Amino acid sequence: MIQVVIVYWLTIFVTVTVLARILSSLIKLIAVDWNTNPPRALGKMFEFLKRLGLDTSVKKSFTEYAKDLLFFNILLIVMDTVLLAKQSLFFNGPDLPWDLAFNTAVSFATNTNLQHYAGELALTNMAQSVVIGTTMFIAPASGIAVSFAFLRALKGVPAGNYYRDLVVIIGLLLLPLSLVSALILAALGVPQSFREWVLVENPYTGSFTIRLGPIASFEAIKLLGTNGGGFFGSNSAHPFENPSGLTNFIESVLMLLIPTSLLFTYGEIVGKKRGLSLFAIAYLTAFIIILISIFDGLPPLANLIEPRLGYSATLVFNIASILSNTGATASSLLGMKPSAVTSLLLSMFIQAIPGADGVGLLYLLTYLFIVVFIGSLMVGKTPRFISIPISARIVKLSTFVFLLHPALILIPTSIALLLREYTSFSSVLNPQVYTMVLYEFTSAAANNGSGYLGPLGNTFFWNVSTAIVMLLGRYLPIILFLVIAEDIYKAKRSMVEEPVETQGALFVVFSIVMILILTALTFFPFLVIGPMMMGG
């Protein structure tokens, strides 16, 4: 069984690597080349946007870029909250309570997709398509846009224009890939229909209704955009979202595709060897996480695991989802072994192997700034990254990005335990319940979205607390990434030899060791009293 998982993963790895290598060339064109010198058709589109009153200047500062992103995302959250809270008015569906509507709007706008509702019961097809579907394009596009601004800073050019990037990323990257992916999934049995309910006659059980919708197109952007929110409450465990072993494989590839492509895009801009080193750091660390996940063995059958997929394929899907910070799940997390849950938490603690669309790359780069700083101290020289001096301010900001994550997880976890808010789903506190609370806030802070609670989390406390954590976990790091990018853009470049070479086998090994040590020192005690004590 373990051999099956390893071969399965190697097949995914090879497929993702080949496709990502091809896609990275297009992403580099969009991010850098076409930013200042767009092709004629794209230039005409920018002119049209300018006539509509939208500023399409590419020479905006990183501060202006951050302001535009925050303004647009706040506007999106407000609109989504109103549309969901007044669904009966707009989409002829049940109104969501304000706290649930706010949580859902924040969840999808922050690329988290934490769901305290079951989509087939709470939302109509129009609400799923107009509100949720649209937001699932904008959220990953925002993350990718920030990574574009950061990559431009490494190249020594201005941030660009957020709105211009948003349009290009959605129009030239996400929409075409989603269309192709939706066609493939529909051909493999994922329904694509605008009928809401279908009456089915069964000679043994009588007639019953089945919920349908534009599921194939929903699944495509859910996976490519590292969104993770399911059309159904059971997410990819539902046979309409993930009907077979083949769709399970394809969906695993789709989740990892864009984050991996951005690693190669980094190499296209700063040097292929550096890109390969970054890729090696991400995936060798990921393989360590995979090995941890199978430590408790692989049962042929398990409770709460879909028999059509089996434990091994389900575990592979769930790990691929968490590594890419997608958050989709092919089973209930209650069916996962303790070692598998530990590996899921570790991946969310790191957030960069390869992480979500756009921001996964940036988390990995901030880790590397810390690694380069520590390595330079060890040899007694001024830290440099490529040709850029790493200032004390960049190191401090990178450290703050790293420390922000445990703070956003552990503080609300402590509050929830002290207030006994776990009583909304359990009468006793034990390692399993503690893990459920820890996982909920880890998922929210990492903008992952997977969780144990589901509709059980639909209480005022869980809706509001996780919404706050999702907001802080998304936008504070993005602001810090853009501040770091501005410092890099303004830094004086010189062709001085790097004290710690940022490519090659030694750098890869040193970086992996440092990332694992930093993560273990921060989170290991909380894993010991949680999933490691669950038994199983």
WOVENVEN-V696434 format. One record per residue. OMEGA is omega as a letter, one per 20 degrees, with the letter a starting at -180 (999 if undefined). Layout:
OMEGA
OMEGA
//
This chain:
r
r
r
r
a
r
r
a
r
r
r
a
a
a
r
a
a
a
a
r
r
a
a
r
r
a
r
r
a
a
a
a
a
r
a
a
a
r
a
a
r
r
r
r
r
r
r
r
r
r
r
r
a
r
a
r
a
a
r
r
r
r
r
r
r
a
r
a
a
r
a
a
r
r
r
a
r
a
a
r
a
a
a
r
r
a
a
a
a
a
r
r
a
r
r
r
a
a
r
r
r
r
a
r
r
a
a
r
r
r
a
r
r
a
r
r
r
a
a
a
a
a
r
r
r
r
r
a
a
a
a
a
r
a
r
r
a
a
r
r
r
r
r
r
r
r
r
r
a
r
r
r
r
r
r
r
a
a
a
a
a
a
r
r
a
a
a
a
r
a
a
a
a
a
r
r
r
r
r
a
r
r
r
a
r
r
a
r
r
a
r
a
r
r
a
a
r
r
a
r
r
a
a
a
a
a
r
a
r
r
r
r
r
a
a
r
r
a
a
a
r
a
a
a
a
r
r
a
a
r
r
a
a
r
a
r
a
a
r
r
a
a
a
r
r
r
r
r
a
a
r
r
a
a
a
a
a
r
r
r
a
r
r
r
r
r
r
a
a
r
a
r
r
r
r
r
r
r
r
r
a
a
r
r
r
r
r
r
r
r
r
a
a
a
a
a
a
r
r
r
r
r
r
r
a
a
a
r
a
a
a
a
r
r
r
r
a
r
r
r
a
r
r
a
r
r
r
r
r
r
r
r
r
r
a
r
r
r
r
r
r
a
r
r
r
r
r
r
a
r
a
a
j
r
a
r
r
a
r
r
a
r
r
r
r
r
a
r
r
r
r
r
r
r
r
r
a
r
r
a
r
a
r
r
a
r
a
r
r
a
r
a
r
r
r
a
r
r
r
r
a
a
r
a
r
r
a
r
a
r
r
r
r
a
a
r
r
a
r
r
r
a
r
r
r
a
a
r
r
a
r
a
r
r
r
r
r
a
a
a
r
r
r
a
a
a
a
r
r
a
r
a
a
r
r
r
a
r
a
a
a
r
a
a
r
r
r
r
r
r
a
a
r
a
r
r
r
r
a
r
a
r
r
r
r
r
r
r
a
a
r
a
r
a
r
a
r
r
r
a
a
r
r
a
a
r
r
a
a
a
r
r
a
r
a
r
r
a
a
a
a
a
a
a
a
r
a
a
r
a
a
r
a
a
r
999
//
